[in-house]
Amino acid sequence: MAGEKSGAKGVAYWYSAQTKDGHLIPESSSAFQKSVRRGLVDDAIYWAMQIYDLGFGKYVWKRLKIMVSEDVGIANPTLPANVYALSKMWDEQMGNKNDRPGEAVPFLINAIMLVTMSPKSRVCSQVACICIHCDRKRPVPDYALDQHTARGKRAKRGEAHFFYEGSQVENELVNEVREFYKPIYDKLCFEHMTSDEWKPGDGPVKEKPPLPPTPKVIQNLIPGMAPDQC
């Protein structure tokens, strides 16, 4: 397999070179990912190897790692670890000068099969687009204003508030280990609580969040900053 191309020559090669079967690399790359999305195992392997045989093995791995979150995501939480491990095995095998390069290919095929055959979910990619392009501004929730924040301290929220509110978890795993230690922990917490003014049932913090600093204030904090940099 030829070495990876880089720089301006690599870009020109990427868009002009043809695979051994006469395909353009960008079209092969697109066919590779679409085949993975559709669960077409043999097609995915074919298009990946068209790119791989031109010397772009690392690129094929890059696309696979992206697909793991873009196209599979939370549908298969352990898949990223498996694909990453296979990529490291491929790296090690490729670095072994005593072996033929083809002996690293099974690691790639294994990863392609795993990703292609996996259950799929596009939700991670969709949420990423929302985060990048949408205004999602929201206030700091009251449960976050605990003893570790200035507003929480001023509201006299201490260990009691943290025990009742700050350390609350949903979807908690309940098993015999948790059931054994929970009463011991609860007793310890109550014994070491400070005399908070906060009590369960108290309302939210009434103090409003501080306003963000003005550009002039920021300029004074950072000597040498020009106004147009604020």
Backbone as a ProteinNet text record, in pm:
[ID]
protein_1_A
[PRIMARY]
MAGEKSGAKGVAYWYSAQTKDGHLIPESSSAFQKSVRRGLVDDAIYWAMQIYDLGFGKYVWKRLKIMVSEDVGIANPTLPANVYALSKMWDEQMGNKNDRPGEAVPFLINAIMLVTMSPKSRVCSQVACICIHCDRKRPVPDYALDQHTARGKRAKRGEAHFFYEGSQVENELVNEVREFYKPIYDKLCFEHMTSDEWKPGDGPVKEKPPLPPTPKVIQNLIPGMAPDQC
[TERTIARY]
84.1	0	87.2	55.8	134.1	118.8	216.6	211.9	103.6	64.1	-36.5	17.1	-69.3	-32.4	-62.1	12.5	-9.8	22.2	-18.7	10.4	-71.1	-26.4	-98.9	-104.6	5.9	7.3	-92.1	-104	-198.9	-342.3	-374.1	-509.1	-540.1	-444.7	-465.3	-482.2	-402.1	-410.2	-545.3	-591.5	-718.5	-832.9	-835.8	-947.9	-929.1	-808.4	-785.1	-757	-703.4	-663.4	-785.6	-763.9	-868.6	-826.4	-923.9	-896.2	-865.1	-830.8	-793.7	-909.3	-1032.3	-1148.2	-1201.6	-1123.2	-1158.7	-1251.8	-1262.9	-1350.3	-1270.6	-1336.7	-1276	-1281.9	-1179.3	-1172.3	-1288.7	-1324.1	-1436.4	-1566.6	-1590.9	-1712.5	-1705.7	-1587	-1569.7	-1592.3	-1542.4	-1560.3	-1707.6	-1778.9	-1922.2	-1996.4	-1961.7	-2026.2	-1996.2	-1875.4	-1836.1	-1927.5	-1942.3	-2021.2	-2170	-2220.4	-2362.3	-2391.6	-2293.8	-2311.5	-2314.2	-2227	-2226.1	-2361.1	-2411.8	-2540.3	-2653.2	-2646.9	-2753.8	-2734.2	-2624.2	-2599.8	-2554.1	-2496.5	-2451.3	-2305.3	-2284.5	-2150.6	-2052.8	-2088.8	-1994.3	-1964.8	-2066.4	-2043.2	-1951	-1973.5	-1888.8	-1743.2	-1720.3	-1584	-1522.9	-1600.3	-1549.8	-1503.7	-1588.5	-1553.9	-1440.4	-1436.2	-1325.6	-1192.8	-1192	-1068.3	-1025.3	-1118.9	-1082.2	-996.4	-1033.4	-957.8	-828.2	-839.4	-726.2	-611	-641.3	-537	-462.7	-516.6	-445.9	-351	-348.3	-258.2	-325.6	-458.8	-531.7	-593.9	-514.3	-563.5	-603.4	-521.2	-553.5	-682.1	-708.3	-832.6	-953.2	-942.4	-1052.8	-1082.8	-977.9	-997.9	-1060.5	-1018.2	-1076.6	-1227.2	-1267.8	-1410.2	-1485.7	-1426.5	-1492.6	-1514.3	-1413.2	-1425.9	-1533.2	-1546.5	-1652.9	-1789.5	-1800.5	-1928.5	-1975	-1879.3	-1914.7	-2003.7	-1979.4	-2064.3	-2172.4	-2139.9	-2236.8	-2353.8	-2325.4	-2426.3	-2468.1	-2387.7	-2420.6	-2454	-2361.4	-2386.7	-2435	-2543.1	-2591.9	-2657.9	-2674	-2732.9	-2638.8	-2509.1	-2411.6	-2297	-2315.4	-2219.4	-2078.1	-2061.5	-1928.1	-1852.3	-1919	-1854.3	-1731.6	-1732.7	-1612.2	-1487.4	-1499.9	-1383.7	-1334.1	-1426.8	-1387.3	-1317	-1371.9	-1312.5	-1176.3	-1167.6	-1039.4	-933.5	-971.9	-877	-829.6	-920.9	-883.1	-791.4	-815.5	-728.7	-587.2	-575.2	-444.3	-373.7	-449.8	-391.3	-340.6	-419.2	-377.4	-248.6	-241.7	-120.5	1.7	-14.3	98.4	141.6	44	76.7	145.1	97.9	158.5	301.9	329.4	464.9	560.3	510.9	595.7	658.6	782.4	851.3	874.9	861.7	886.3	764.6	648.3	525.9	483.8	405.1	350.8	239	226.1	120.3	-19	-41.4	-173.3	-219.9	-125.9	-164	-234.9	-235.7	-308	-452.2	-483	-615.9	-728.7	-713.4	-824.1	-874.8	-785.5	-830.2	-927.4	-896.9	-984.9	-1117.4	-1111.8	-1234.1	-1322.7	-1260	-1334.2	-1410.5	-1342.1	-1405.3	-1518.9	-1496.3	-1601.1	-1724.5	-1704.4	-1817.5	-1893.4	-1819.1	-1883.5	-1969.1	-1913	-1985.7	-2105.2	-2085.7	-2193.5	-2308.7	-2278	-2381.3	-2444.4	-2388.4	-2437.3	-2573.9	-2654	-2772.3	-2727.1	-2812.2	-2774.1	-2860.9	-2801.8	-2874.7	-2799.9	-2870.5	-2810.5	-2827.3	-2877.6	-2915.1	-2795.1	-2677.3	-2559.3	-2522.7	-2526.9	-2497.5	-2603.5	-2729.2	-2837.5	-2827.6	-2796.5	-2783.1	-2660.9	-2553.2	-2435	-2471.9	-2551.9	-2596.3	-2679.5	-2766.7	-2848.9	-2761.2	-2661.5	-2572.4	-2491.7	-2451.8	-2368.8	-2450.4	-2572.6	-2647.2	-2764.3	-2803.9	-2922.5	-2885.1	-2967.1	-2951.6	-3017.4	-2937.7	-2989.7	-2967.2	-2963.3	-2937.7	-3046.9	-3004.9	-3099.6	-3041.3	-3123.6	-3071.7	-3005.9	-2918.6	-2859	-2969.5	-2988.2	-3094.9	-3067.7	-3174.8	-3160.3	-3086	-3102.9	-3036.2	-2884.1	-2833.8	-2688.7	-2628.3	-2712.4	-2663.5	-2646.2	-2537.8	-2512.8	-2393	-2336.9	-2226.7	-2099.1	-2094.1	-1975.2	-1984.4	-2092.2	-2108.4	-2127.1	-2092.6	-2103.4	-2247.9	-2339.8	-2479.7	-2534.6	-2490.8	-2535.1	-2485	-2361.2	-2305.1	-2377.7	-2406.3	-2476.1	-2618.6	-2675.4	-2809.2	-2802.4	-2682.8	-2662.9	-2691.3	-2660.2	-2677.5	-2547	-2552.9	-2434	-2449.3	-2404.9	-2404.7	-2545.6	-2637.9	-2774	-2835.3	-2816	-2868.8	-2802.5	-2670.8	-2599.7	-2649	-2675.2	-2721.3	-2858.9	-2949.9	-3085.6	-3099.3	-3024.9	-3045.3	-2925.1	-2806.7	-2689.9	-2641.6	-2660.4	-2611.7	-2721.8	-2837	-2948.2	-2916.7	-2941.8	-2920.1	-3046.9	-3068.1	-3176.9	-3118.4	-3202.4	-3160	-3049.2	-3056.1	-2952.4	-2956.3	-2838.6	-2827.8	-2852.7	-2952.1	-2985.1	-2949.6	-2854.8	-2816.6	-2778.1	-2732	-2703.6	-2588.2	-2493.6	-2382.1	-2433.3	-2516.3	-2573.1	-2659.9	-2741.6	-2832.2	-2755.7	-2638.9	-2557.9	-2498	-2445.1	-2372.3	-2460.9	-2579.2	-2660	-2697.7	-2747	-2780.1	-2659.3	-2543.3	-2420.9	-2385.9	-2394.7	-2363.8	-2464.1	-2592.2	-2695	-2670.2	-2637.6	-2610.6	-2489.3	-2385.4	-2264.2	-2294.6	-2375.3	-2408.8	-2483.4	-2581.8	-2659.6	-2574.2	-2478.9	-2393	-2296.6	-2258.7	-2157.9	-2214.6	-2345.4	-2404.2	-2377.5	-2347.9	-2336.1	-2476	-2485.3	-2616.4	-2658.9	-2702.2	-2750.4	-2875.3	-2888.2	-3015.5	-3115.2	-3062.3	-3149.9	-3214.8	-3342.4	-3414.6	-3490.6	-3511.6	-3589.8	-3725.1	-3759.4	-3884.9	-3866.5	-3746.4	-3720.2	-3727.1	-3761.2	-3773.8	-3639.7	-3642.2	-3518.7	-3443.3	-3318.9	-3236.9	-3301.2	-3317.3	-3383.3	-3285.5	-3156.2	-3055.7	-3042.5	-3043.1	-3030	-2883.8	-2859.3	-2719.5	-2651.8	-2519	-2447.3	-2447.9	-2448.1	-2442	-2303	-2291.2	-2158	-2081.6	-1947.9	-1869	-1881.4	-1878.2	-1884.5	-1750.3	-1746.2	-1617.7	-1513.7	-1558.4	-1463	-1399.1	-1478.3	-1424.2	-1324.6	-1359.7	-1268.7	-1137.9	-1148.7	-1029.1	-938.2	-998	-917.2	-852.2	-917.3	-862.1	-743.8	-741.2	-635.3	-556.4	-444.7	-365.5	-321.3	-328.2	-282.5	-388.5	-505.9	-611.5	-675.9	-680.4	-744	-894.9	-968.8	-1115.4	-1177.4	-1120.3	-1182.3	-1156.9	-1077.6	-1055.8	-1155.4	-1236.4	-1328.5	-1452.9
-119.3	0	123.6	221.1	344.2	425	512.5	595.7	701.8	756.8	862.2	987.1	1051.7	1175.7	1293	1404.5	1522	1648	1764	1892.5	1916.2	2018.9	2057	1943.1	1870.6	1757.9	1651.2	1633.9	1536.5	1574.6	1705	1753.1	1730.3	1767.3	1748.9	1601.1	1517.8	1373.6	1319.1	1370.1	1324.3	1343.8	1459.5	1491.8	1440	1403	1363.1	1214	1150.7	1009.9	918.9	807.4	706.9	579.8	511.2	384.8	278	158.9	52.1	12.2	42.6	12.8	136.7	245.5	364.9	462.3	455.3	546.9	664.8	780	895	874	924.9	902.5	968.1	1096.9	1156.7	1078.5	1028	950.2	815.9	757	631	651.2	764.4	795.2	813.1	883.9	903.7	770.4	686.4	555.2	467.8	481.4	405.5	437.9	567.1	603.6	574.2	597.5	570.1	420.2	338.8	194.1	148.8	210	178.9	214.5	333.2	377	281.6	225.6	138.6	-7.4	-36.4	-173.1	-266.4	-210.8	-291.5	-329.9	-442.7	-480.3	-495.3	-573.6	-599.3	-472.8	-389.2	-262.3	-171.9	-166.3	-83	-127.5	-258.4	-310.9	-276.3	-293.9	-264.9	-120.4	-26.5	115.4	157.3	100.9	131.5	83.9	-35.2	-89	-16.7	39.2	121.3	239.8	300.5	414	364.2	258.4	203.3	166.8	103.3	55.7	168.7	290.8	406.7	471.3	418.5	474.1	560.9	554.9	639.3	556.1	463.8	380.7	461.1	559.7	641.4	720.2	759.1	830.8	738.7	614.1	519.8	503.9	495.2	486.1	614.2	727.1	854.3	856	812.7	810.6	714.4	598.5	500.6	558.6	626.9	685.1	793.5	868	968.2	900.4	795.5	724	666.5	626.5	567	661	791.3	886.6	945.4	971.5	1032	938.9	814.2	722.9	612	587.9	482.8	543	620.6	694.4	609.2	655.3	590.2	456	419.7	288.9	174.2	202.8	98	162.5	183.4	260.1	202.9	71.8	11.9	11	49.1	41.4	131.8	255.6	338.6	272.3	206	138.9	25.9	-48.1	-159	-109.1	-5.5	48.6	110.9	182.1	242.7	134.9	28	-81.1	-144.3	-165.1	-223.6	-130	1.2	97.1	93.7	75.1	66.6	-63.5	-171.8	-298.1	-282.8	-212.2	-186.2	-105.1	-1.2	81.5	-3.5	-87.1	-170	-267.3	-327	-422	-353.5	-232.8	-157.3	-116.4	-98.9	-61	-176.9	-297.2	-416.5	-443	-408.8	-419.3	-563.8	-655.8	-796.4	-865.8	-797.1	-856.2	-784.2	-851.1	-788.8	-692.8	-577.9	-481	-541	-641	-701	-768.6	-799.7	-866.8	-772.9	-643.1	-547.5	-529	-572.7	-549.7	-612.6	-732.9	-790.4	-701.5	-622.2	-531	-427.4	-377.3	-280.4	-345	-463.7	-533	-558.8	-599	-622.5	-496.9	-383.1	-256.8	-218	-233.8	-199.1	-285.2	-413.2	-502.3	-463.5	-434.8	-398.4	-272.9	-169.7	-43.6	-59.3	-130.7	-146.4	-228.9	-334.6	-423.4	-373.3	-269	-218.8	-152	-153	-65.3	79.2	160.9	297.9	400.9	517.3	633.8	758.4	850.8	975.9	1088.9	1057.6	1164	1247.3	1187.6	1265.4	1369.4	1330.8	1424.3	1533.3	1495.5	1593.3	1694.9	1648.3	1739.1	1829.5	1776.6	1859.5	1975.8	1947.6	2054.2	2157.4	2111.8	2203.7	2292.5	2232.4	2308.8	2413	2379.2	2469.7	2584.1	2555.9	2652.5	2719.7	2670.8	2725	2802.2	2903.3	2978.1	2897.9	2845.8	2759.5	2820.2	2954	3021.7	2988.3	2967.1	2937	2981.1	3003.6	3045	2928.2	2962.2	2859.6	2801.1	2668.4	2609.5	2628.1	2639.5	2664.5	2551.7	2428	2316.1	2321.6	2403.1	2415.9	2518.1	2599.1	2704.9	2647.4	2571	2506.6	2570	2500.1	2553.4	2576.9	2527.6	2546.4	2671.4	2746.9	2869.5	2988.3	3109.2	3229.5	3257.2	3245.5	3272.3	3169.1	3045.2	2942.7	2968.1	3011.8	3041.7	3158.9	3261.1	3377.4	3342.8	3238.2	3192.6	3093.4	3079	2991.1	2844.3	2806.8	2667.2	2592.5	2497	2421.5	2273.4	2193.2	2048.7	1989.9	2047	1994.7	2010.3	2128.9	2152.6	2057.7	2040.8	1952.8	1808.7	1766.8	1629.5	1607.4	1702.2	1685.1	1716.6	1816.1	1865.7	1842.8	1885.4	1883.5	1745	1648.4	1512.2	1420.4	1478	1396.1	1342.4	1214.2	1153.1	1081.6	1081.3	1004.9	879.1	782.3	655.5	588.5	601.7	544.8	392.8	333.2	187.7	142.7	60.3	8	-140.5	-174.8	-315.5	-339.1	-459.2	-492.4	-410.3	-370.6	-288.3	-151.2	-90.9	40.2	32.7	-72.5	-85.6	-108.5	-170.5	-192.9	-61.9	20.1	139.8	262.8	267.2	389.3	429.7	339.3	382.6	434.2	373.1	419.2	560.1	582.4	714.1	818.7	784.1	877.8	920.3	825.3	855.8	947.2	918	1000.4	1143.4	1158.3	1292.8	1372.4	1313.5	1385.3	1423.3	1338.2	1365.8	1481.4	1500.7	1600.7	1724.5	1735	1852.1	1976.8	2086.4	2215.8	2269.4	2373	2431.3	2524.7	2465.7	2546.6	2623.6	2743.1	2812.3	2753.3	2686	2623	2500.5	2481.9	2363.4	2305.9	2174	2116.3	2185.5	2220.9	2291.6	2440.1	2492.5	2635	2664.1	2784.9	2824	2844.2	2886.3	2907.6	3030.5	3040.9	3158.4	3280.7	3385.3	3505.8	3600.8	3588.8	3678.4	3652.6	3759.8	3746.5	3720.4	3651.9	3627.8	3758.8	3767.5	3891.5	3916.6	4045.2	4081.2	4052.5	4015	3993.5	4124.3	4118.7	4243.1	4311.1	4443.6	4519.3	4510.9	4538.3	4537.5	4628.5	4743.7	4835.8	4771.7	4700.1	4631.6	4524.8	4450	4347	4410.4	4525.5	4592.6	4632.1	4678.1	4716.9	4596.9	4480.6	4360.8	4304.6	4331.1	4277.1	4392.7	4431.2	4543.7	4521.5	4630.4	4624	4579.1	4543.9	4499.3	4620	4619.9	4729	4715.5	4829.7	4824.6	4729.7	4721.3	4636.6	4487.9	4456.9	4317.1	4268.1	4360.1	4323.7	4257.7
0	0	0	-83.9	-92.4	34.6	60.2	179.7	170.4	288.2	290.7	221.3	142.5	74.1	165.5	150.8	234.4	155.6	209.3	147.4	22.2	-55.7	-177.1	-278	-289.9	-382.4	-339.4	-206.4	-155.8	-187.3	-177.7	-208.7	-356	-441.9	-586.1	-619.9	-556.4	-580	-535.7	-420.4	-365	-463.8	-529.2	-618	-761.1	-797	-935.4	-953	-850.6	-863.6	-875.3	-942.9	-953.8	-881.4	-828	-760.5	-864.6	-819.5	-912.3	-1003.6	-961.2	-1045.2	-1116.7	-1114	-1190.7	-1122.4	-989.4	-916	-860.5	-847.1	-780.6	-629.7	-559.6	-414.8	-340.5	-366.4	-292.5	-310.3	-432.5	-454.9	-382.9	-378.9	-306.3	-157	-104.9	37	70.8	-16.1	5.6	0.1	-97.5	-109.5	11.6	64.9	184	301.8	332.8	450.5	429.7	308.9	284.1	292.4	249.8	259.3	405	486.2	629.2	690.4	656.7	712.6	676.5	557.2	510.2	550.2	619.9	664.1	554.3	446.7	333	354.9	420.5	466	350.1	247.9	139.1	59.9	39.7	-29.3	52	182.7	268.7	261.2	264.6	255.4	119.2	12.8	-121.7	-132.6	-92.8	-110.4	-17.8	100.7	191.6	133.8	76.2	21.3	-105.3	-180.3	-295.6	-250.1	-139.3	-84.9	-19.4	55.5	130.5	38.4	-73.8	-164.1	-235.1	-227.9	-284.4	-183.5	-61.9	38.5	141.4	150.3	244.8	357.4	411.1	520.4	642.6	678.6	796.3	775.1	651.3	622.7	643.3	601.7	620.3	769.2	850.7	995	1050.3	997.7	1040.9	1015	895.3	863	955	982.8	1070.6	1209.7	1262.5	1396.9	1400	1289.6	1282.2	1277.1	1197	1184.4	1317.9	1402.3	1530.9	1612.3	1602.9	1673.7	1584.5	1457.3	1366	1335.7	1312.4	1259.3	1355.4	1459.4	1555.9	1691.8	1745.4	1868.3	1983.7	2047.6	2169.5	2142.9	2016.4	1985.8	2020.5	2031.5	2063.7	2143	2274.7	2354.7	2359.8	2341.5	2352.9	2220.4	2112.7	1981.1	1968.6	2020.4	2007.9	2063.7	2177.8	2237.8	2148.5	2089.5	2002.2	1876.5	1814.9	1692.1	1722.1	1834.4	1871.7	1895.6	1964	1990	1859.7	1766	1637.1	1558.6	1569.4	1499	1555.9	1687.4	1749.7	1708.3	1698.8	1651.6	1508.1	1425.7	1287.3	1285	1368.3	1376.1	1410.9	1511.9	1555.6	1446.3	1379.7	1274	1156.4	1122	1011.4	1044.1	1174.5	1215.8	1227.5	1209.9	1218.6	1081.6	1068.4	939	896	987.8	955.2	893.9	898.2	844	716.3	638	517.3	554.2	482.5	514.4	511.8	426.3	416.5	543.7	633.2	756.1	852.8	823.5	907.1	861.1	739.2	681	762.7	820.6	897.7	1010.9	1070.2	1176	1119.5	1000.3	934.9	896.5	837.6	797.5	919.5	1028.3	1152.8	1194.6	1192.4	1233.5	1139.1	1008.7	910.9	934	956.3	980.1	1107.2	1212.8	1339.4	1324.6	1260.1	1245.9	1152.8	1043.2	945.1	1000.3	1074.9	1126.8	1256.2	1313.8	1442.3	1429.2	1536.1	1539.6	1519.9	1463.1	1428.4	1500.7	1523.7	1573.5	1528.2	1464.5	1416.5	1517.5	1635.8	1728.2	1773.6	1790.6	1833.4	1728.6	1601.9	1493.6	1486.4	1505.5	1499.1	1611.9	1732.9	1846.2	1828.1	1769.9	1742.3	1649.7	1547.3	1455.8	1529.8	1619.6	1697.1	1785.2	1851.7	1939.8	1863.5	1742.5	1662.8	1603.9	1560.7	1481.2	1553.6	1671	1737.8	1863.9	1897	2021.3	2133	2223.8	2330.3	2468.6	2476.2	2603	2704.1	2829.8	2936.4	3070.1	3170.2	3301.2	3373.9	3470.2	3555	3642.8	3644.2	3726	3874.3	3949.7	4093	4163.3	4117.7	4185.6	4172.9	4078.5	4062.9	4158.9	4220.3	4309.7	4449.8	4466.6	4595.5	4663.9	4761.5	4841.9	4761.8	4638.3	4555.2	4468.3	4478	4399.2	4492.7	4441.9	4524.2	4563.8	4470.3	4502.2	4600.4	4585.6	4678.9	4819.8	4833.1	4965.1	5029.4	4949.1	5004.6	5047.4	4986.5	5025	5141.2	5201.6	5317.2	5284.3	5163.5	5126	5153.4	5243.2	5280.2	5253.6	5350.8	5331.1	5324.3	5400.6	5398.3	5259.7	5200.9	5065.8	4966.8	4981.8	4888.3	4902.5	5026.5	5049.7	4986.7	5005.3	4954.5	4806	4756.9	4621.4	4529.1	4574.9	4486.7	4448.4	4537.2	4508.2	4456.6	4425	4374.8	4236.2	4214	4082.1	4037	3906.4	3846.9	3781.4	3754.9	3693.7	3774.7	3906.1	3991.8	3988.1	3978.3	3983.7	4126.8	4144.1	4276.9	4280.2	4365	4381.7	4527	4556.3	4695.2	4751.8	4668.2	4716.1	4758.9	4674.1	4707	4831.5	4842.9	4956.5	5087.4	5078.9	5199	5250.5	5158.5	5200.4	5221.1	5159.6	5165.5	5307.9	5394.2	5529.9	5608.4	5584.2	5652.4	5606.4	5475.1	5419.4	5468.1	5468.6	5513.5	5657.8	5743	5883.5	5895.7	5817.3	5819.7	5777.9	5672.5	5623.2	5728.6	5791.8	5891.9	6012.1	6048.9	6163.8	6136.3	6010.9	5977.4	5908.8	5902.1	5838.3	5921.3	5853.8	5920.4	5945.6	6023.5	6055.8	5942.6	5833.1	5720.7	5761.2	5705	5716.6	5618.2	5512.1	5413.3	5473.9	5443.6	5486.7	5367.6	5363.3	5253.4	5239.8	5119.5	5095.4	5076.8	5109.5	5085.1	4936.2	4902.8	4762.9	4696.2	4568.9	4493.3	4539.6	4498.9	4528.1	4464.3	4541.9	4491.8	4424.2	4458.3	4400.1	4250.7	4173.4	4028.9	3992.2	3880.6	3839.2	3804.1	3824.6	3791.3	3642.4	3606.5	3465.2	3411.1	3284	3225.8	3219.8	3232.1	3226.7	3091.8	3094.6	2969.3	2898.8	2769	2697.7	2761.1	2817.6	2879.8	3001.5	3081.5	3198.7	3156.1	3053.2	3002.9	2955.6	2889.3	2838.4	2954.2	3066.7	3182.1	3249	3239.7	3301.5	3224	3092.9	3007.4	2948.2	3011.5	2960.9	2816.5	2740.5	2602.1	2504.2	2553.7	2460.1	2394.9	2265	2191.7	2199.6	2188.1	2197.2	2096.1	1975.1	1874	1900.6	2003.8	2040.3	2143.8	2197.4	2304.6	2248.4
[MASK]
++++++++++++++++++++++++++++++++++++++++++++++++++++++++++++++++++++++++++++++++++++++++++++++++++++++++++++++++++++++++++++++++++++++++++++++++++++++++++++++++++++++++++++++++++++++++++++++++++++++++++++++++++++++++++++++++++++++

